[in-house]
Amino acid sequence: MRPPRTELNLTEWIVLALAGEAPTHGWTVVRALRPDSPLGEVWSSSGPLVYRAVSRLQDAGLLRPVGIAEGHGANRIMLEATPAGLEQVREWLLEPVEHVRDVRTVLLVKLLLLERRGTDRALLVERQRKRLGPVATALAERAAAATGPDRIVAEWRALNADAVMRFLEAVDPVRVP
């Protein structure tokens, strides 16, 4: 039997982050993750996956019910992040991604969530530059040295890394004292 998963997936992190902004209910999060929403353009998720994330976060003690929202239709359980959940999401939002391939999803989601909170993204962007700068340099060197069929993949990876570094500069230019 496989041990239970302990790391959160991206949908779970987003649910926790949204509940950390203000008390919310699952349906609000489902709407926030529709493909036509700002977050949903980067990472969309279905209602069942959002509600599964809510359940998992509650089981982990990171999310808790805080009341009922009455209105049209069924009453909705309001949820908020627990202090432990708030601390974990604060740390996660400022943690750079490990791989260039994760910029398109995880980093963009983090930048959008920081923007929603009104939190300065400079620390995350600087950490991301430090993490991926050496990777981009190494990939450029590898592409320059590659030959034959290896060159195709090496060029692709180097160009993607370079695009990420230019994107980071565009979203938060390096501040020169």
C-alpha positions, -999 to +999 in steps of 0.1 A: +000+000+000+013+034-010+019+060+018-004+090+018+008+120-002+021+149+020+029+176-006+002+198-019-006+199-056-011+232-074-049+232-071-045+226-033-021+255-030-044+278-049-074+269-028-054+275+004-041+308-010-076+320-019-089+310+015-060+328+030-071+361+014-105+361+030-131+335+041-145+319+010-165+289-001-157+262-026-180+276-054-161+309-054-129+290-058-143+269-086-153+301-104-118+316-098-103+285-115-125+285-146-105+287-178-119+322-186-107+337-153-073+354-148-061+325-126-078+299-148-059+312-179-028+298-161-042+269-141-078+257-144-094+231-123-128+214-121-153+216-093-147+180-081-109+187-079-115+219-060-138+202-035-113+173-032-086+199-024-109+215+002-114+182+019-077+173+019-067+208+032-093+204+060-079+169+069-044+184+070-055+212+094-047+239+069-083+250+062-113+252+085-150+259+082-160+293+098-198+295+091-225+293+065-231+317+037-268+320+031-282+330-003-297+317-034-296+279-036-280+257-010-262+272+019-225+272+014-199+265+041-174+293+044-138+283+047-107+301+059-070+291+062-058+282+096-027+299+111-007+269+099-022+272+065-015+309+063+021+304+072+026+276+047+010+295+019+031+327+027+063+306+025+051+288-007+043+321-025+079+333-021+096+300-030+110+300-065+103+271-088+131+246-095+126+241-132+121+263-163+092+241-172+073+252-140+074+289-148+044+286-171+022+273-144+035+275-108+055+307-110+027+325-130+001+314-104+023+327-076+028+360-093-010+364-098-018+354-062+008+379-049-008+406-071-042+397-058-029+402-022-012+434-030+021+418-020+054+430-037+067+403-060+103+416-060+115+390-035+101+361-054+114+374-087+149+379-073+149+345-057+137+331-091+165+349-109+191+334-086+177+299-090+173+299-128+201+322-138+228+295-136+205+271-153+200+295-182+237+300-185+244+263-185+217+256-210+231+283-234+265+268-231+252+233-238+233+245-268+264+262-282+284+230-279+257+206-291+257+191-325+234+169-346+201+159-332+211+169-296+213+205-308+175+207-314+165+199-279+195+219-264+185+250-284+148+246-274+158+244-237+183+273-239+158+296-257+131+288-231+154+295-202+164+328-219+128+337-224+121+331-187+150+353-177+137+381-199+102+376-185+116+380-150+133+412-160+100+425-175+079+418-145+104+432-120+134+450-134+166+447-115+169+478-093+203+494-095+213+514-064 
